[in-house]
């Protein structure tokens, strides 16, 4: 459900991107303007390639391939977690993030990454963390997020272009310094903003979409916890979450303020612990292709 919600919330941005790509196609080859949007939509298949996940893991998250020692420590744990889930561990690629914070993440459709600090966890706890990340992959969370990100690129590029041009116009008007120049720069910025909204209307929905996407992300985390629990890691995952509570994760979250909590991608450790303790055991259900 969280994956479906995220997919639906991405529709306004994707439609804006489709409009932008169509306009570009009309400007470049007006006789076959349909070619650009069709090729762009087909290009979404690139996000499902294993190489794409590894590339994004390196560029976005600063991940690297594991050393021989790290691989020897992680592969048996990954095999155990995948065995519990009934999936082939060969479908996943292990990656390492150099970080002093205990962390792990699922990227694309194939990458399971852990921080160097997470490698110091007791083996069973690290195995539970890997099971949580496998839960994300089984639910399709990472694929949906990556697909949405890819199809939103044209709309986001237009927004950033408008911001850059708007700042340049403001700086130019301010440097000239005359009242006329400032008025003209203000009018141009307003006109630029209106044009951007017409081309990419999703901008108006950002105040609503952003917290809803964050909510979907938090639901995805709870779902991945439930998958790990159903695979037999409930008690061990509770140990990991209680460790994070002792390290002050929830205290930092509380100090961040209401807006930060609304836009947080992860629920509080307290909520995750409460859900894990309260949920009844039930058999894990997966789609045939999982």
Secondary structure per residue as TSV (DSSP state, phi and psi in degrees):
chain	resnum	aa	ss	phi	psi
A	1	X	-	360.0	-42.1
A	2	X	H	-63.0	-36.8
A	3	X	H	-66.4	-41.4
A	4	X	H	-65.0	-41.7
A	5	X	H	-60.4	-44.9
A	6	X	H	-62.1	-40.0
A	7	X	H	-62.6	-43.5
A	8	X	H	-67.2	-38.2
A	9	X	H	-68.1	-20.9
A	10	X	T	-83.4	-8.6
A	11	X	H	-58.6	-47.5
A	12	X	H	-58.2	-41.5
A	13	X	H	-69.1	-40.9
A	14	X	H	-64.5	-40.4
A	15	X	H	-63.8	-38.4
A	16	X	H	-63.0	-42.9
A	17	X	H	-62.8	-40.1
A	18	X	H	-62.0	-41.4
A	19	X	H	-62.5	-43.2
A	20	X	H	-63.8	-46.1
A	21	X	H	-63.3	-38.3
A	22	X	H	-64.3	-42.0
A	23	X	H	-63.1	-39.5
A	24	X	H	-63.7	-43.4
A	25	X	H	-61.2	-39.6
A	26	X	H	-65.1	-35.7
A	27	X	H	-74.0	-34.7
A	28	X	H	-86.8	-52.0
A	29	X	-	-133.8	78.6
A	30	X	G	-59.1	-24.9
A	31	X	G	-69.0	-32.5
A	32	X	G	-130.9	56.7
A	33	X	T	-63.2	-19.1
A	34	X	H	-68.2	-20.9
A	35	X	H	-63.1	-42.0
A	36	X	H	-62.1	-53.0
A	37	X	H	-64.2	-34.2
A	38	X	H	-66.2	-46.1
A	39	X	H	-63.6	-40.4
A	40	X	H	-63.5	-43.7
A	41	X	H	-65.0	-40.0
A	42	X	H	-66.7	-28.0
A	43	X	G	-66.1	-14.9
A	44	X	G	-60.1	-21.2
A	45	X	G	-63.3	-21.2
A	46	X	G	-63.2	-27.5
A	47	X	G	-70.1	-16.4
A	48	X	G	-89.9	-3.7
A	49	X	S	-76.4	137.8
A	50	X	H	-56.7	-36.1
A	51	X	H	-62.5	-33.4
A	52	X	H	-65.1	-44.5
A	53	X	H	-61.1	-43.2
A	54	X	H	-65.9	-38.7
A	55	X	H	-65.1	-45.1
A	56	X	H	-67.1	-36.5
A	57	X	H	-59.6	-37.6
A	58	X	H	-76.4	-46.0
A	59	X	H	-76.9	-42.3
A	60	X	T	-88.7	-41.2
A	61	X	T	-107.8	0.5
A	62	X	-	64.0	32.9
A	63	X	E	-88.5	154.7
A	64	X	E	-131.8	169.7
A	65	X	-	-72.4	150.2
A	66	X	-	-71.5	148.9
A	67	X	-	-72.3	172.8
A	68	X	H	-59.2	-41.4
A	69	X	H	-66.2	-43.6
A	70	X	H	-65.1	-40.4
A	71	X	H	-64.4	-41.3
A	72	X	H	-63.4	-31.2
A	73	X	H	-79.3	-34.3
A	74	X	H	-89.0	-39.0
A	75	X	H	-58.4	-44.1
A	76	X	H	-62.4	-35.2
A	77	X	H	-69.9	-40.2
A	78	X	H	-63.8	-40.9
A	79	X	H	-63.4	-38.9
A	80	X	H	-64.1	-46.2
A	81	X	H	-65.8	-41.5
A	82	X	H	-68.1	-35.9
A	83	X	H	-62.2	-39.3
A	84	X	H	-65.8	-32.9
A	85	X	H	-86.4	-12.4
A	86	X	T	75.5	31.5
A	87	X	-	-122.8	159.1
A	88	X	-	-78.4	120.4
A	89	X	G	-64.2	-18.7
A	90	X	G	-67.4	-13.9
A	91	X	G	-79.3	-11.3
A	92	X	-	-109.1	149.6
A	93	X	E	-115.9	124.2
A	94	X	E	-81.4	137.4
A	95	X	E	-138.7	154.5
A	96	X	E	-121.7	136.0
A	97	X	E	-112.5	121.7
A	98	X	-	-71.6	104.3
A	99	X	-	-155.0	145.5
A	100	X	S	-85.7	-4.6
A	101	X	S	-97.2	138.5
A	102	X	-	-69.6	117.1
A	103	X	-	-155.0	158.5
A	104	X	E	-155.2	157.2
A	105	X	E	-158.0	153.9
A	106	X	E	-106.0	132.7
A	107	X	E	-127.4	135.5
A	108	X	T	60.4	-142.8
A	109	X	T	-108.4	2.7
A	110	X	T	-140.6	-14.2
A	111	X	E	-94.1	131.2
A	112	X	E	-120.1	114.0
A	113	X	E	-115.7	146.7
A	114	X	E	-133.9	154.5
A	115	X	E	-81.9	160.6
A	116	X	T	-63.0	-31.9
A	117	X	T	-66.2	-36.8
A	118	X	G	-64.9	-26.6
A	119	X	G	-64.8	-17.4
A	120	X	G	-85.6	-5.8
A	121	X	S	-66.0	154.0
A	122	X	-	-55.4	147.7
A	123	X	H	-53.9	-44.6
A	124	X	H	-66.7	-36.5
A	125	X	H	-66.7	-41.8
A	126	X	H	-64.3	-36.7
A	127	X	H	-63.8	-39.2
A	128	X	H	-64.8	-38.8
A	129	X	H	-63.5	-42.4
A	130	X	H	-63.5	-38.2
A	131	X	H	-62.9	-37.6
A	132	X	H	-61.0	-45.2
A	133	X	H	-67.1	-36.5
A	134	X	H	-63.1	-34.1
A	135	X	H	-58.7	-38.5
A	136	X	H	-62.6	-45.3
A	137	X	H	-64.6	-42.0
A	138	X	H	-62.9	-33.6
A	139	X	H	-83.9	-9.0
A	140	X	T	80.7	10.9
A	141	X	H	-57.5	-46.6
A	142	X	H	-69.1	-38.1
A	143	X	H	-66.3	-42.6
A	144	X	H	-64.0	-44.5
A	145	X	H	-61.0	-43.3
A	146	X	H	-69.3	-39.5
A	147	X	H	-64.6	-43.1
A	148	X	H	-62.5	-43.9
A	149	X	H	-59.2	-43.9
A	150	X	H	-63.4	-46.3
A	151	X	H	-75.1	-14.9
A	152	X	H	-87.7	-9.4
A	153	X	H	-56.0	-47.7
A	154	X	H	-59.0	-42.8
A	155	X	H	-65.8	-42.7
A	156	X	H	-66.4	-36.2
A	157	X	H	-63.1	-40.1
A	158	X	H	-64.5	-42.4
A	159	X	H	-61.1	-46.2
A	160	X	H	-65.3	-37.2
A	161	X	H	-63.0	-42.3
A	162	X	H	-64.2	-41.9
A	163	X	H	-61.9	-45.2
A	164	X	H	-62.8	-45.7
A	165	X	H	-64.9	-41.7
A	166	X	H	-60.5	-43.8
A	167	X	H	-63.6	-41.0
A	168	X	H	-62.8	-41.6
A	169	X	H	-64.8	-42.3
A	170	X	H	-63.3	-45.1
A	171	X	H	-63.2	-40.9
A	172	X	H	-63.3	-45.2
A	173	X	H	-63.9	-38.1
A	174	X	H	-68.8	-36.6
A	175	X	H	-69.9	-38.7
A	176	X	H	-62.7	-42.7
A	177	X	-	85.6	-14.0
A	178	X	-	-78.2	156.6
A	179	X	H	-61.4	-41.0
A	180	X	H	-60.8	-43.0
A	181	X	H	-65.1	-39.8
A	182	X	H	-66.8	-39.8
A	183	X	H	-65.0	-44.7
A	184	X	H	-62.6	-42.6
A	185	X	H	-63.9	-38.2
A	186	X	H	-64.8	-43.6
A	187	X	H	-62.6	-42.9
A	188	X	H	-64.1	-39.3
A	189	X	H	-65.3	-43.0
A	190	X	H	-62.6	-44.2
A	191	X	H	-62.9	-38.9
A	192	X	H	-64.9	-40.8
A	193	X	H	-64.5	-42.4
A	194	X	H	-62.8	-42.6
A	195	X	H	-63.1	-40.3
A	196	X	H	-64.0	-39.8
A	197	X	H	-66.1	-38.1
A	198	X	H	-65.8	-38.0
A	199	X	H	-79.2	-37.1
A	200	X	-	-131.2	76.6
A	201	X	G	-62.5	-18.2
A	202	X	G	-59.5	-21.7
A	203	X	G	-56.1	-36.5
A	204	X	G	-66.9	-22.5
A	205	X	G	-93.7	-4.7
A	206	X	H	-53.5	-44.8
A	207	X	H	-59.1	-23.8
A	208	X	H	-94.5	-43.0
A	209	X	H	-67.8	-42.0
A	210	X	H	-57.4	-50.9
A	211	X	H	-67.7	-29.7
A	212	X	H	-70.2	-37.8
A	213	X	H	-64.4	-39.9
A	214	X	H	-63.5	-39.2
A	215	X	H	-63.2	-42.4
A	216	X	H	-62.7	-38.1
A	217	X	H	-64.7	-40.8
A	218	X	H	-66.7	-37.6
A	219	X	H	-64.8	-36.8
A	220	X	H	-63.1	-38.7
A	221	X	H	-64.7	-42.1
A	222	X	H	-64.8	-37.4
A	223	X	H	-65.2	-43.8
A	224	X	H	-63.0	-36.0
A	225	X	H	-61.0	-43.4
A	226	X	H	-64.4	-39.8
A	227	X	H	-60.9	-47.2
A	228	X	H	-60.4	-38.9
A	229	X	I	-64.4	-42.3
A	230	X	I	-69.9	-20.2
A	231	X	I	-85.6	-0.8
A	232	X	I	104.5	12.0
A	233	X	I	-109.1	17.9
A	234	X	H	-55.7	-55.2
A	235	X	H	-66.5	-38.4
A	236	X	H	-71.2	-38.5
A	237	X	H	-65.7	-36.0
A	238	X	H	-59.9	-38.2
A	239	X	H	-62.2	-41.8
A	240	X	H	-64.2	-45.3
A	241	X	H	-65.5	-39.6
A	242	X	H	-65.5	-32.5
A	243	X	H	-63.7	-43.3
A	244	X	H	-64.7	-36.2
A	245	X	H	-61.6	-44.7
A	246	X	H	-63.1	-30.0
A	247	X	T	-80.7	-2.0
A	248	X	T	89.7	19.0
A	249	X	H	-60.2	-45.6
A	250	X	H	-69.8	-31.8
A	251	X	H	-65.6	-42.6
A	252	X	H	-61.9	-40.0
A	253	X	H	-63.4	-43.0
A	254	X	H	-63.9	-37.0
A	255	X	H	-72.9	-17.5
A	256	X	T	-70.0	-21.3
A	257	X	-	98.4	167.1
A	258	X	H	-63.7	-45.3
A	259	X	H	-62.5	-42.8
A	260	X	H	-63.0	-38.3
A	261	X	H	-67.7	-35.9
A	262	X	H	-65.0	-33.1
A	263	X	T	-99.1	5.7
A	264	X	-	-68.9	138.5
A	265	X	S	-82.8	-16.1
A	266	X	S	-120.8	142.1
A	267	X	-	-72.8	166.1
A	268	X	-	-65.4	153.5
A	269	X	H	-61.2	-36.2
A	270	X	H	-60.5	-42.5
A	271	X	H	-67.4	-42.3
A	272	X	H	-62.5	-41.0
A	273	X	H	-64.2	-43.9
A	274	X	H	-60.6	-42.5
A	275	X	H	-65.7	-42.7
A	276	X	H	-65.2	-37.0
A	277	X	H	-73.8	-29.9
A	278	X	H	-90.9	-21.0
A	279	X	-	-77.8	139.2
A	280	X	-	-81.1	152.1
A	281	X	-	-70.9	136.4
A	282	X	-	-152.5	155.3
A	283	X	-	-65.3	142.0
A	284	X	-	-74.1	128.8
A	285	X	-	-109.6	135.1
A	286	X	-	-135.0	154.5
A	287	X	-	-70.8	157.9
A	288	X	T	-58.6	-27.7
A	289	X	T	-89.3	-0.8
A	290	X	-	-70.3	360.0
